[in-house]
Amino acid sequence: MRRRLARWARAEWGPLYTAVRGPLVRRRWRAVPMTLAAVCLTSVLQIVQNQSWGYRPVQDLGAVRAADPLWLALLRTPLSLFVPALDLPVWGALAQLLLVFGLAEICLGRGRTLAVAYVATLAGTLYARAAIALDTLPATDAQVVDTGPSAAVVGLAVYLGWRHRAYATTAAVVAAMLLEAALKNNLAGKEHLAAMAAVALLCAARCPTKGARGTARPATTHPHPPNNGRTHPH
């Protein structure tokens, strides 16, 4: 039983472990400078927004609501990833950033990590707008403040699981988000589903089609037929 579990763990997490171990051993914390900056920024924003003088500036710069003009929401969305939700413990946001952003920064690079995180967060924001416009969400949700890294973390977790073939882990993340949406039935849960759907489309777009894989053939050479000692005319 133990051997079977060990084999499963190696198959599930081995590629991810191999990708992460080398950079961490060689560079340690220097391997994840963007992640450390994100954790520090989130910590600072948490401290500032809990001050009487800091709440309004943080909201003006990083709080997204479906009721806001779209251009304003798009401007605020990048910073909104690092503004902790006021109704959740900040340590949860910091732990998510440190773990998932750290793994993604090492495995995907900074640019792709930020791109996937932004796509996931933007998908949740746009879903809220569309759902409210179509009356599938209550109009009161338009005033809900949408901040925090959770949608980005969920999207990155799905992307990492797909890229490193940790399919059981990816399925567990998806199942957890479905359960959250079913039990809590709030805007955040539905935005997490939208984030996963957007990242799943990214993964599908990066996969070669079955037909393309089937038609790929190794190059063949065509040797000249023997000429039995005779030369060919030019």
C-alpha positions as CSV (number, residue, x, y, z in Angstrom):
1,M,0.0,0.0,0.0
2,R,2.8,2.4,0.9
3,R,4.7,1.6,-2.3
4,R,1.5,2.2,-4.3
5,L,1.0,5.6,-2.6
6,A,4.6,6.5,-3.2
7,R,4.4,5.6,-6.9
8,W,1.2,7.7,-7.2
9,A,2.8,10.6,-5.4
10,R,5.9,10.5,-7.7
11,A,3.7,10.3,-10.7
12,E,1.4,13.1,-9.5
13,W,3.9,15.6,-8.1
14,G,7.3,14.4,-9.4
15,P,7.5,16.7,-12.4
16,L,6.5,19.7,-10.3
17,Y,9.0,18.8,-7.6
18,T,11.7,18.4,-10.1
19,A,11.0,21.7,-11.7
20,V,11.0,23.6,-8.4
21,R,13.7,21.8,-6.5
22,G,16.7,22.9,-8.6
23,P,16.1,26.7,-8.6
24,L,15.2,26.7,-4.9
25,V,18.4,24.8,-3.9
26,R,20.6,27.0,-6.1
27,R,19.0,30.4,-5.4
28,R,16.7,29.9,-2.4
29,W,14.6,33.0,-1.9
30,R,16.2,34.8,-4.8
31,A,14.3,32.3,-7.0
32,V,11.0,34.0,-6.2
33,P,11.6,37.8,-6.1
34,M,8.2,38.6,-7.6
35,T,6.4,36.4,-5.1
36,L,8.2,38.1,-2.2
37,A,7.3,41.5,-3.6
38,A,3.7,40.5,-3.9
39,V,3.6,39.2,-0.3
40,C,5.2,42.5,0.9
41,L,2.8,44.6,-1.2
42,T,-0.2,42.7,0.1
43,S,1.0,43.1,3.7
44,V,1.5,46.9,3.3
45,L,-1.9,47.3,1.7
46,Q,-3.5,45.4,4.5
47,I,-1.9,47.7,7.1
48,V,-2.8,50.8,5.2
49,Q,-6.4,50.0,4.5
50,N,-7.0,49.3,8.2
51,Q,-5.9,52.9,9.1
52,S,-8.5,55.6,9.2
53,W,-6.5,57.6,6.6
54,G,-5.7,54.7,4.4
55,Y,-8.9,52.9,3.7
56,R,-10.2,55.4,1.0
57,P,-7.0,55.6,-1.0
58,V,-6.7,51.8,-1.1
59,Q,-10.3,51.5,-2.2
60,D,-9.8,54.1,-4.9
61,L,-6.8,52.4,-6.3
62,G,-7.6,48.7,-6.0
63,A,-11.2,48.0,-5.2
64,V,-13.3,46.6,-8.1
65,R,-17.1,46.6,-8.2
66,A,-19.4,45.5,-11.0
67,A,-21.1,48.8,-10.6
68,D,-17.9,50.7,-11.6
69,P,-17.3,51.9,-15.2
70,L,-15.5,49.2,-17.1
71,W,-12.5,51.3,-17.8
72,L,-12.1,52.1,-14.2
73,A,-12.4,48.4,-13.2
74,L,-9.8,47.5,-15.7
75,L,-7.4,50.1,-14.3
76,R,-7.9,48.8,-10.8
77,T,-7.8,45.1,-11.5
78,P,-4.0,44.6,-11.4
79,L,-3.7,46.1,-8.0
80,S,-6.9,44.5,-6.7
81,L,-5.0,41.1,-6.7
82,F,-2.9,42.4,-3.8
83,V,-5.6,44.1,-1.8
84,P,-6.8,41.6,0.9
85,A,-10.5,41.2,1.3
86,L,-11.6,42.9,4.6
87,D,-13.8,40.0,5.6
88,L,-11.1,37.3,5.4
89,P,-8.0,36.7,7.4
90,V,-5.0,38.3,5.7
91,W,-2.7,35.3,6.5
92,G,-4.8,33.2,4.1
93,A,-4.1,35.6,1.2
94,L,-0.4,35.7,2.1
95,A,-0.1,31.9,2.3
96,Q,-1.8,31.6,-1.1
97,L,0.5,34.1,-2.7
98,L,3.7,32.6,-1.1
99,L,2.9,29.0,-2.2
100,V,1.1,29.2,-5.5
101,F,2.7,32.4,-6.9
102,G,6.1,31.0,-5.8
103,L,5.6,27.7,-7.6
104,A,4.3,29.5,-10.7
105,E,7.1,32.0,-10.7
106,I,9.7,29.2,-10.8
107,C,7.9,26.9,-13.2
108,L,6.3,29.5,-15.6
109,G,8.4,32.6,-15.2
110,R,7.3,36.0,-14.0
111,G,5.6,37.1,-17.3
112,R,3.4,34.1,-17.7
113,T,2.6,33.9,-14.0
114,L,1.3,37.5,-14.1
115,A,-0.5,36.9,-17.4
116,V,-2.4,33.8,-16.1
117,A,-3.2,35.5,-12.8
118,Y,-4.6,38.6,-14.6
119,V,-6.6,36.5,-17.0
120,A,-8.2,34.5,-14.1
121,T,-8.9,37.7,-12.1
122,L,-10.3,39.5,-15.1
123,A,-12.5,36.6,-16.0
124,G,-14.1,36.7,-12.5
125,T,-14.7,40.5,-12.8
126,L,-16.2,40.3,-16.3
127,Y,-18.4,37.3,-15.2
128,A,-19.9,39.4,-12.4
129,R,-20.8,42.2,-14.8
130,A,-22.3,39.9,-17.4
131,A,-24.3,37.8,-14.9
132,I,-25.7,41.0,-13.2
133,A,-26.6,42.4,-16.7
134,L,-28.4,39.1,-17.5
135,D,-30.2,39.0,-14.2
136,T,-28.6,35.7,-13.2
137,L,-27.0,37.4,-10.2
138,P,-28.9,39.9,-7.9
139,A,-28.3,43.6,-8.5
140,T,-27.0,44.0,-5.0
141,D,-23.9,42.0,-6.0
142,A,-22.9,45.0,-8.2
143,Q,-21.8,46.8,-5.0
144,V,-19.7,43.9,-3.7
145,V,-16.0,44.8,-3.4
146,D,-14.0,42.4,-5.4
147,T,-10.4,42.2,-4.2
148,G,-7.8,39.6,-3.2
149,P,-5.6,37.0,-4.9
150,S,-8.0,34.0,-4.7
151,A,-9.2,34.0,-8.3
152,A,-5.6,34.3,-9.5
153,V,-4.4,31.6,-7.1
154,V,-7.2,29.2,-8.3
155,G,-6.3,29.9,-11.9
156,L,-2.6,29.4,-11.4
157,A,-3.2,26.2,-9.5
158,V,-5.2,24.8,-12.4
159,Y,-2.6,25.9,-14.9
160,L,0.3,24.4,-13.0
161,G,-1.6,21.1,-12.5
162,W,-2.3,20.9,-16.2
163,R,1.2,21.8,-17.3
164,H,2.9,19.3,-14.9
165,R,0.3,16.6,-15.3
166,A,-0.8,16.7,-11.7
167,Y,-4.3,15.9,-12.9
168,A,-5.6,14.5,-9.6
169,T,-4.5,17.7,-7.8
170,T,-6.2,19.8,-10.5
171,A,-9.4,17.8,-10.1
172,A,-9.3,18.3,-6.3
173,V,-9.0,22.1,-6.8
174,V,-11.9,22.1,-9.2
175,A,-14.0,20.0,-6.9
176,A,-13.2,22.2,-4.0
177,M,-14.3,25.3,-5.9
178,L,-17.5,23.6,-7.1
179,L,-18.3,22.7,-3.5
180,E,-17.6,26.2,-2.3
181,A,-19.9,27.6,-4.9
182,A,-22.6,25.2,-4.0
183,L,-22.4,25.7,-0.2
184,K,-21.8,29.4,0.0
185,N,-23.6,30.5,-3.2
186,N,-21.8,33.9,-3.1
187,L,-20.2,36.1,-5.8
188,A,-16.7,35.0,-4.9
189,G,-17.4,31.3,-5.4
190,K,-18.9,31.9,-8.8
191,E,-16.0,34.1,-9.8
192,H,-13.6,31.3,-8.9
193,L,-15.5,29.1,-11.4
194,A,-15.2,31.7,-14.1
195,A,-11.5,32.0,-13.4
196,M,-11.0,28.2,-13.7
197,A,-13.0,28.2,-17.0
198,A,-10.9,31.0,-18.4
199,V,-7.7,29.2,-17.5
200,A,-9.0,25.9,-18.9
201,L,-9.5,27.7,-22.2
202,L,-5.9,28.8,-22.1
203,C,-4.8,25.3,-21.5
204,A,-6.9,24.0,-24.3
205,A,-5.5,26.6,-26.7
206,R,-2.0,25.5,-25.9
207,C,-2.7,21.8,-26.5
208,P,-2.0,20.6,-30.1
209,T,-5.0,19.0,-31.7
210,K,-5.3,15.3,-31.9
211,G,-5.2,15.5,-35.7
212,A,-2.0,17.5,-35.7
213,R,-0.3,14.9,-33.4
214,G,-1.6,12.1,-35.6
215,T,-0.3,13.6,-38.8
216,A,3.2,14.3,-37.5
217,R,5.7,11.9,-39.0
218,P,9.4,11.6,-38.7
219,A,11.4,12.8,-41.6
220,T,12.3,10.1,-44.1
221,T,15.2,10.0,-46.5
222,H,15.1,8.8,-50.0
223,P,18.4,7.0,-50.9
224,H,19.4,7.0,-54.5
225,P,19.0,3.7,-56.2
226,P,22.1,1.8,-56.9
227,N,23.6,2.7,-60.3
228,N,25.7,-0.4,-60.7
229,G,28.8,1.6,-61.3
230,R,27.3,3.9,-63.9
231,T,27.1,7.6,-63.6
232,H,24.0,9.8,-64.1
233,P,24.0,12.3,-66.9
234,H,24.0,16.0,-65.8
